[in-house]
């Protein structure tokens, strides 16, 4: 071994040590976690990293990873943890621990329940005001409920005696019905139509005469009489006259009964408005009285049925003088040969077997209104 060879390891070690001192420290490794990014920006480590001198370019995988992280800095995950690589020296590693994200208070966020403790004796305590309010409410309920009871029941309970009478409940009920009529009339519009249906939705319609069903013998000699016309004349038409002069319109609508049931039926007939155009009422007329002289009571005795209808409702596009039911001429059960169909009114306004129509300026008598039912009966 010569002298140069014997000193070569020592010189080579010195050069490697110097190179190690001049070589920059490795780039810090950045690892992703699941916390919020705004928390990292609050840490001192990230602030120092923002101020660091740009790192030299290396071809190693670590350099490539660092470049990718710098490019995607604006798309960093919710939080990150920065760790310094461990060195052979005594420099300790620095770790940024994730901090729980503070939750902003929200008005709509469910609040934690607050427990309020109240002593049992406080809950059971009644003040004088509580007793007075309870007593007044009980008396008002008793008085209001009793006013709706029949006179015989009030006498049996001992609330009234002899000829004394309780304040009439009819006054309050009539006022309520009248207000309901006024609201329904104010909301009426000829542009508002009831829903129509398909034939597959038809529901069987029962015979719902308020009394006995008339004998079919009246049909052969039936005529419709009209009074109160602008001409001053009284007109009489039979069913052949009506069918020959007016076009027939079909519609499938729901008939709603005041008793609480309803049915979807297929009707056809002439529009009431067409009849008004052909035979105009007197200029001051606002009402029509529609009457059936063949109506019977439950015992089978004559009981003429009459009903009032305002001319605005008579002119509604869906108001018909029906001649057919389910594609066939009307039967006696459903008001042959002509009945009124007003889908925007309750069923009691739909007069069967019409025999007379009279126009007037004042509201005429109404069969069910005289029996304490509503006048307007809109739906």
Kinemage of the C-alpha trace (Angstrom):
@kinemage 1
@onewidth
@group {chain A} dominant
@subgroup {mainchain}
@vectorlist {calphas} color= white
{ca unk a 1} P 0.000 0.000 0.000
{ca unk a 2} L 1.445 3.373 -1.006
{ca unk a 3} L 1.057 6.731 0.802
{ca unk a 4} L -1.737 8.061 -1.424
{ca unk a 5} L -3.818 4.982 -0.949
{ca unk a 6} L -3.359 5.056 2.778
{ca unk a 7} L -4.703 8.676 2.971
{ca unk a 8} L -7.567 8.229 0.440
{ca unk a 9} L -10.253 7.024 2.874
{ca unk a 10} L -9.576 9.903 5.205
{ca unk a 11} L -9.797 12.496 2.441
{ca unk a 12} L -12.905 10.927 0.976
{ca unk a 13} L -14.633 10.984 4.410
{ca unk a 14} L -13.801 14.649 4.838
{ca unk a 15} L -15.287 15.501 1.444
{ca unk a 16} L -18.481 13.533 2.191
{ca unk a 17} L -18.868 15.348 5.538
{ca unk a 18} L -18.492 18.720 3.841
{ca unk a 19} L -20.986 17.752 1.183
{ca unk a 20} L -23.412 16.646 3.857
{ca unk a 21} L -23.125 20.009 5.595
{ca unk a 22} L -23.737 21.897 2.330
{ca unk a 23} L -26.669 19.678 1.274
{ca unk a 24} L -30.038 21.313 2.179
{ca unk a 25} L -32.240 19.511 4.638
{ca unk a 26} L -34.943 17.302 3.153
{ca unk a 27} L -38.310 18.866 2.273
{ca unk a 28} L -40.892 18.501 5.089
{ca unk a 29} L -43.419 15.768 4.396
{ca unk a 30} L -47.009 16.852 4.291
{ca unk a 31} L -49.681 14.356 5.157
{ca unk a 32} L -53.458 14.881 4.705
{ca unk a 33} L -56.078 14.345 7.367
{ca unk a 34} L -59.843 15.108 7.675
{ca unk a 35} L -59.905 18.480 9.583
{ca unk a 36} L -60.764 21.941 8.234
{ca unk a 37} L -58.196 23.888 6.224
{ca unk a 38} L -58.893 27.154 8.022
{ca unk a 39} L -57.512 25.649 11.245
{ca unk a 40} L -54.123 25.000 9.666
{ca unk a 41} L -53.921 28.618 8.567
{ca unk a 42} L -54.259 29.577 12.243
{ca unk a 43} L -51.142 27.660 13.267
{ca unk a 44} L -47.680 29.186 13.406
{ca unk a 45} L -46.200 26.366 11.381
{ca unk a 46} L -48.254 27.253 8.305
{ca unk a 47} L -47.438 30.939 8.707
{ca unk a 48} L -43.718 30.086 8.754
{ca unk a 49} L -44.189 27.833 5.768
{ca unk a 50} L -45.858 30.700 3.823
{ca unk a 51} L -42.756 32.845 4.443
{ca unk a 52} L -40.176 30.144 3.525
{ca unk a 53} L -37.798 30.527 0.594
{ca unk a 54} L -38.860 28.538 -2.478
{ca unk a 55} L -37.301 25.092 -2.391
{ca unk a 56} L -34.816 23.979 -5.016
{ca unk a 57} L -35.974 21.607 -7.684
{ca unk a 58} L -35.127 17.935 -7.304
{ca unk a 59} L -35.851 14.987 -9.463
{ca unk a 60} L -36.520 12.767 -6.491
{ca unk a 61} L -40.049 11.523 -5.656
{ca unk a 62} L -40.074 13.779 -2.603
{ca unk a 63} L -39.599 16.847 -4.835
{ca unk a 64} L -42.429 15.754 -7.124
{ca unk a 65} L -44.720 15.288 -4.122
{ca unk a 66} L -43.824 18.761 -2.808
{ca unk a 67} L -44.579 20.388 -6.172
{ca unk a 68} L -47.950 18.722 -6.342
{ca unk a 69} L -48.791 19.957 -2.875
{ca unk a 70} L -47.768 23.518 -3.762
{ca unk a 71} L -49.877 23.446 -6.949
{ca unk a 72} L -52.912 22.170 -5.084
{ca unk a 73} L -52.512 24.480 -2.119
{ca unk a 74} L -55.886 26.127 -2.744
{ca unk a 75} L -57.525 22.712 -2.838
{ca unk a 76} L -56.065 21.398 0.417
{ca unk a 77} L -58.276 19.168 2.569
{ca unk a 78} L -60.089 20.330 5.657
{ca unk a 79} L -56.913 20.134 7.780
{ca unk a 80} L -53.388 18.845 7.580
{ca unk a 81} L -50.625 17.673 9.904
{ca unk a 82} L -47.039 18.818 9.240
{ca unk a 83} L -44.224 16.638 10.524
{ca unk a 84} L -40.484 17.351 10.241
{ca unk a 85} L -38.464 14.335 9.147
{ca unk a 86} L -36.394 12.891 11.960
{ca unk a 87} L -32.643 13.619 11.637
{ca unk a 88} L -29.639 12.083 13.224
{ca unk a 89} L -29.139 15.224 15.261
{ca unk a 90} L -30.925 16.385 18.356
{ca unk a 91} L -33.530 18.498 16.489
{ca unk a 92} L -36.979 17.384 17.785
{ca unk a 93} L -39.882 16.815 15.386
{ca unk a 94} L -42.621 19.438 15.245
{ca unk a 95} L -46.237 18.283 14.907
{ca unk a 96} L -49.364 20.419 14.401
{ca unk a 97} L -52.216 18.604 16.142
{ca unk a 98} L -55.717 19.020 14.695
{ca unk a 99} L -58.006 21.367 16.606
{ca unk a 100} L -61.775 20.740 16.704
{ca unk a 101} L -63.620 23.070 14.334
{ca unk a 102} L -65.759 25.618 16.166
{ca unk a 103} L -69.406 25.388 15.141
{ca unk a 104} L -71.160 28.632 14.305
{ca unk a 105} L -74.326 29.285 16.240
{ca unk a 106} L -77.345 28.904 13.992
{ca unk a 107} L -80.829 30.236 14.664
{ca unk a 108} L -82.383 27.156 13.067
{ca unk a 109} L -80.084 24.636 14.759
{ca unk a 110} L -81.797 22.558 17.420
{ca unk a 111} L -80.911 23.896 20.843
{ca unk a 112} L -80.120 21.738 23.810
{ca unk a 113} L -83.113 21.366 26.148
{ca unk a 114} L -83.033 23.457 29.271
{ca unk a 115} L -84.169 21.856 32.455
{ca unk a 116} L -86.395 23.968 34.669
{ca unk a 117} L -87.033 22.625 38.099
{ca unk a 118} L -90.235 23.599 39.858
{ca unk a 119} L -91.255 22.392 43.249
{ca unk a 120} L -94.350 20.124 43.179
{ca unk a 121} L -96.265 22.305 45.630
{ca unk a 122} L -95.881 25.260 43.242
{ca unk a 123} L -97.445 23.307 40.369
{ca unk a 124} L -100.401 22.312 42.521
{ca unk a 125} L -100.942 25.828 43.782
{ca unk a 126} L -104.007 27.696 42.452
{ca unk a 127} L -104.240 31.441 42.731
{ca unk a 128} L -107.502 33.295 43.171
{ca unk a 129} L -107.281 34.482 39.570
{ca unk a 130} L -106.976 30.880 38.316
{ca unk a 131} L -110.140 29.899 40.195
{ca unk a 132} L -112.084 32.877 38.820
{ca unk a 133} L -111.002 32.237 35.221
{ca unk a 134} L -111.860 28.544 35.444
{ca unk a 135} L -115.280 29.274 36.920
{ca unk a 136} L -116.096 31.907 34.300
{ca unk a 137} L -115.069 29.554 31.484
{ca unk a 138} L -117.171 26.714 32.874
{ca unk a 139} L -120.266 28.927 33.191
{ca unk a 140} L -119.835 30.308 29.655
{ca unk a 141} L -119.505 26.781 28.238
{ca unk a 142} L -122.603 25.628 30.114
{ca unk a 143} L -124.650 28.620 28.982
{ca unk a 144} L -123.550 28.331 25.358
{ca unk a 145} L -124.144 24.585 25.180
{ca unk a 146} L -127.522 24.817 26.916
{ca unk a 147} L -128.754 27.434 24.454
{ca unk a 148} L -128.502 24.862 21.671
{ca unk a 149} L -130.616 22.240 23.458
{ca unk a 150} L -134.317 21.757 22.566
{ca unk a 151} L -136.922 23.429 24.764
{ca unk a 152} L -138.201 20.085 26.072
{ca unk a 153} L -134.697 19.070 27.155
{ca unk a 154} L -134.187 22.372 28.964
{ca unk a 155} L -137.484 21.871 30.847
{ca unk a 156} L -136.536 18.308 31.761
{ca unk a 157} L -133.213 19.493 33.138
{ca unk a 158} L -134.975 22.186 35.153
{ca unk a 159} L -133.181 25.050 33.417
{ca unk a 160} L -136.466 26.672 32.336
{ca unk a 161} L -139.893 26.328 33.904
{ca unk a 162} L -143.452 26.785 32.716
{ca unk a 163} L -143.916 29.333 29.952
{ca unk a 164} L -140.430 30.760 30.304
{ca unk a 165} L -138.267 30.233 27.257
{ca unk a 166} L -134.523 30.153 26.819
{ca unk a 167} L -133.085 32.728 24.409
{ca unk a 168} L -133.735 31.469 20.907
{ca unk a 169} L -130.785 29.572 19.441
{ca unk a 170} L -132.218 30.077 15.968
{ca unk a 171} L -131.128 33.705 15.985
{ca unk a 172} L -127.452 32.813 16.358
{ca unk a 173} L -127.608 29.927 13.870
{ca unk a 174} L -129.457 32.013 11.287
{ca unk a 175} L -126.892 34.788 11.620
{ca unk a 176} L -124.079 32.275 11.064
{ca unk a 177} L -125.816 30.836 7.993
{ca unk a 178} L -126.413 34.288 6.586
{ca unk a 179} L -122.763 35.245 6.996
{ca unk a 180} L -121.774 32.017 5.260
{ca unk a 181} L -124.131 32.840 2.387
{ca unk a 182} L -122.743 36.362 2.060
{ca unk a 183} L -119.139 35.133 1.944
{ca unk a 184} L -119.947 32.420 -0.619
{ca unk a 185} L -121.821 34.914 -2.786
{ca unk a 186} L -118.974 37.427 -2.589
{ca unk a 187} L -116.454 34.772 -3.669
{ca unk a 188} L -118.576 33.520 -6.579
{ca unk a 189} L -117.083 33.802 -10.048
{ca unk a 190} L -118.361 32.461 -13.341
{ca unk a 191} L -114.749 31.647 -14.174
{ca unk a 192} L -114.438 29.260 -11.242
{ca unk a 193} L -115.555 25.824 -12.349
{ca unk a 194} L -115.930 22.629 -10.392
{ca unk a 195} L -113.720 19.686 -11.409
{ca unk a 196} L -114.871 17.378 -14.190
{ca unk a 197} L -114.213 13.645 -14.334
{ca unk a 198} L -113.949 10.705 -16.713
{ca unk a 199} L -116.517 7.962 -17.216
{ca unk a 200} L -114.315 5.520 -15.344
{ca unk a 201} L -114.740 7.678 -12.219
{ca unk a 202} L -118.550 7.641 -12.212
{ca unk a 203} L -120.148 6.739 -8.860
{ca unk a 204} L -123.740 5.391 -8.769
{ca unk a 205} L -126.284 8.081 -7.867
{ca unk a 206} L -129.157 7.018 -5.655
{ca unk a 207} L -132.738 8.261 -5.779
{ca unk a 208} L -132.822 10.927 -3.095
{ca unk a 209} L -136.254 12.498 -3.358
{ca unk a 210} L -137.062 14.307 -0.122
{ca unk a 211} L -140.421 12.501 -0.116
{ca unk a 212} L -142.072 9.738 -2.115
{ca unk a 213} L -141.113 9.255 -5.742
{ca unk a 214} L -143.818 10.659 -8.085
{ca unk a 215} L -145.853 8.369 -10.281
{ca unk a 216} L -144.465 8.260 -13.855
{ca unk a 217} L -147.869 9.212 -15.254
{ca unk a 218} L -147.061 12.915 -15.174
{ca unk a 219} L -144.284 12.596 -17.785
{ca unk a 220} L -146.552 12.191 -20.823
{ca unk a 221} L -148.337 15.507 -20.198
{ca unk a 222} L -145.337 17.417 -18.881
{ca unk a 223} L -144.788 21.090 -19.798
{ca unk a 224} L -142.395 23.797 -18.634
{ca unk a 225} L -144.045 27.152 -17.889
{ca unk a 226} L -141.975 30.367 -17.760
{ca unk a 227} L -143.184 33.631 -16.171
{ca unk a 228} L -141.554 36.999 -15.480
{ca unk a 229} L -140.252 37.329 -19.002
{ca unk a 230} L -139.253 40.588 -20.635
{ca unk a 231} L -142.012 40.085 -23.182
{ca unk a 232} L -144.619 40.014 -20.430
{ca unk a 233} L -145.915 36.717 -21.792
{ca unk a 234} L -146.210 33.318 -20.150
{ca unk a 235} L -144.500 30.627 -22.240
{ca unk a 236} L -145.189 26.887 -22.114
{ca unk a 237} L -142.758 24.388 -23.689
{ca unk a 238} L -142.721 20.600 -23.827
{ca unk a 239} L -139.622 18.446 -23.886
{ca unk a 240} L -139.726 18.094 -27.697
{ca unk a 241} L -139.639 21.884 -28.106
{ca unk a 242} L -136.596 22.133 -25.857
{ca unk a 243} L -134.668 19.297 -27.501
{ca unk a 244} L -135.360 20.662 -30.994
{ca unk a 245} L -134.349 24.242 -30.247
{ca unk a 246} L -131.314 23.914 -27.973
{ca unk a 247} L -128.028 22.087 -28.334
{ca unk a 248} L -127.155 19.459 -25.744
{ca unk a 249} L -123.996 19.688 -23.654
{ca unk a 250} L -122.451 16.789 -21.726
{ca unk a 251} L -120.472 16.988 -18.493
{ca unk a 252} L -119.378 14.632 -15.708
{ca unk a 253} L -119.425 16.437 -12.370
{ca unk a 254} L -119.875 15.699 -8.684
{ca unk a 255} L -123.257 16.161 -7.001
{ca unk a 256} L -122.766 17.093 -3.336
{ca unk a 257} L -125.629 16.510 -0.916
{ca unk a 258} L -126.153 18.512 2.265
{ca unk a 259} L -126.515 15.181 4.086
{ca unk a 260} L -122.780 14.554 3.632
{ca unk a 261} L -122.590 12.183 0.656
{ca unk a 262} L -121.659 12.863 -2.960
{ca unk a 263} L -121.645 11.075 -6.324
{ca unk a 264} L -119.988 11.602 -9.696
{ca unk a 265} L -122.533 11.429 -12.521
{ca unk a 266} L -122.668 11.854 -16.277
{ca unk a 267} L -125.207 14.466 -17.310
{ca unk a 268} L -126.382 16.017 -20.571
{ca unk a 269} L -128.793 18.865 -21.270
{ca unk a 270} L -129.197 22.450 -22.378
{ca unk a 271} L -127.422 25.311 -20.697
{ca unk a 272} L -129.598 27.504 -18.477
{ca unk a 273} L -127.859 30.511 -20.028
{ca unk a 274} L -129.095 29.467 -23.493
{ca unk a 275} L -132.654 29.416 -22.173
{ca unk a 276} L -132.167 32.918 -20.729
{ca unk a 277} L -130.946 34.181 -24.108
{ca unk a 278} L -133.875 32.623 -25.941
{ca unk a 279} L -136.470 33.819 -23.449
{ca unk a 280} L -134.997 36.866 -21.651
{ca unk a 281} L -136.303 37.689 -18.180
{ca unk a 282} L -137.562 41.162 -17.306
{ca unk a 283} L -134.839 43.784 -17.010
{ca unk a 284} L -135.012 44.066 -13.209
{ca unk a 285} L -134.871 40.323 -12.639
{ca unk a 286} L -132.071 39.019 -10.412
{ca unk a 287} L -133.606 35.765 -9.228
{ca unk a 288} L -135.352 32.692 -10.567
{ca unk a 289} L -137.815 30.523 -8.675
{ca unk a 290} L -137.576 26.927 -9.925
{ca unk a 291} L -140.575 24.785 -8.992
{ca unk a 292} L -141.750 21.168 -9.222
{ca unk a 293} L -145.507 20.736 -8.813
{ca unk a 294} L -145.286 16.930 -8.947
{ca unk a 295} L -143.204 16.604 -5.765
{ca unk a 296} L -144.698 14.479 -2.962
{ca unk a 297} L -144.162 14.271 0.784
{ca unk a 298} L -143.274 11.055 2.616
{ca unk a 299} L -146.932 10.023 2.712
{ca unk a 300} L -147.354 10.477 -1.025
{ca unk a 301} L -149.373 13.679 -0.763
{ca unk a 302} L -148.684 16.680 -3.055
{ca unk a 303} L -145.836 18.760 -1.643
{ca unk a 304} L -144.683 21.326 -4.263
{ca unk a 305} L -140.938 21.828 -4.170
{ca unk a 306} L -139.569 25.309 -4.938
{ca unk a 307} L -136.103 26.758 -4.802
{ca unk a 308} L -134.479 30.145 -5.449
{ca unk a 309} L -131.383 30.647 -7.572
{ca unk a 310} L -129.651 33.907 -8.448
{ca unk a 311} L -129.332 34.597 -12.161
{ca unk a 312} L -125.537 34.858 -11.950
{ca unk a 313} L -125.427 31.212 -10.875
{ca unk a 314} L -128.029 30.323 -13.531
{ca unk a 315} L -125.668 31.755 -16.160
{ca unk a 316} L -122.694 29.730 -14.906
{ca unk a 317} L -121.197 27.656 -17.770
{ca unk a 318} L -121.770 24.411 -15.842
{ca unk a 319} L -125.402 25.070 -14.869
{ca unk a 320} L -127.611 22.800 -16.958
{ca unk a 321} L -131.263 21.960 -17.447
{ca unk a 322} L -130.480 18.254 -17.672
{ca unk a 323} L -132.403 15.898 -19.948
{ca unk a 324} L -130.109 12.843 -19.871
{ca unk a 325} L -128.335 10.775 -17.218
{ca unk a 326} L -125.538 8.291 -18.021
{ca unk a 327} L -126.260 8.581 -21.740
{ca unk a 328} L -129.990 7.852 -21.425
{ca unk a 329} L -133.081 10.072 -21.034
{ca unk a 330} L -133.817 10.905 -17.416
{ca unk a 331} L -135.898 8.441 -15.435
{ca unk a 332} L -138.457 9.460 -12.828
{ca unk a 333} L -135.975 8.607 -10.045
{ca unk a 334} L -133.651 11.316 -11.319
{ca unk a 335} L -136.205 13.986 -12.273
{ca unk a 336} L -137.592 13.170 -15.729
{ca unk a 337} L -137.988 14.783 -18.130
{ca unk a 338} L -136.120 17.967 -17.024
{ca unk a 339} L -134.161 18.754 -13.881
{ca unk a 340} L -131.857 21.508 -12.720
{ca unk a 341} L -128.165 20.711 -12.338
{ca unk a 342} L -126.045 23.285 -10.493
{ca unk a 343} L -122.630 21.765 -9.651
{ca unk a 344} L -121.560 24.897 -7.743
{ca unk a 345} L -124.482 24.460 -5.342
{ca unk a 346} L -125.505 21.780 -2.882
{ca unk a 347} L -127.818 19.038 -4.101
{ca unk a 348} L -130.947 20.543 -2.549
{ca unk a 349} L -130.784 23.295 -5.186
{ca unk a 350} L -130.895 20.718 -7.999
{ca unk a 351} L -134.671 20.563 -8.468
{ca unk a 352} L -136.088 17.413 -10.065
{ca unk a 353} L -138.990 17.331 -12.525
{ca unk a 354} L -139.109 21.106 -13.091
{ca unk a 355} L -142.551 22.351 -14.092
{ca unk a 356} L -142.209 26.148 -13.721
{ca unk a 357} L -139.547 28.898 -13.775
{ca unk a 358} L -140.455 32.416 -12.586
{ca unk a 359} L -138.085 35.422 -12.748
{ca unk a 360} L -138.256 38.217 -10.164
{ca unk a 361} L -136.372 41.242 -8.890
{ca unk a 362} L -136.571 40.132 -5.246
{ca unk a 363} L -135.399 36.874 -3.767
{ca unk a 364} L -138.294 34.407 -3.889
{ca unk a 365} L -139.321 31.862 -1.288
{ca unk a 366} L -137.158 28.792 -0.872
{ca unk a 367} L -138.375 25.396 0.338
{ca unk a 368} L -135.409 24.588 2.562
{ca unk a 369} L -134.663 28.154 3.648
{ca unk a 370} L -138.156 28.210 5.184
{ca unk a 371} L -137.095 25.095 7.101
{ca unk a 372} L -134.050 26.914 8.525
{ca unk a 373} L -131.520 25.823 5.926
{ca unk a 374} L -129.151 28.153 4.106
{ca unk a 375} L -130.388 30.406 1.279
{ca unk a 376} L -127.337 30.424 -0.963
{ca unk a 377} L -126.054 26.846 -0.468
{ca unk a 378} L -122.828 27.344 -2.426
{ca unk a 379} L -119.874 24.939 -2.353
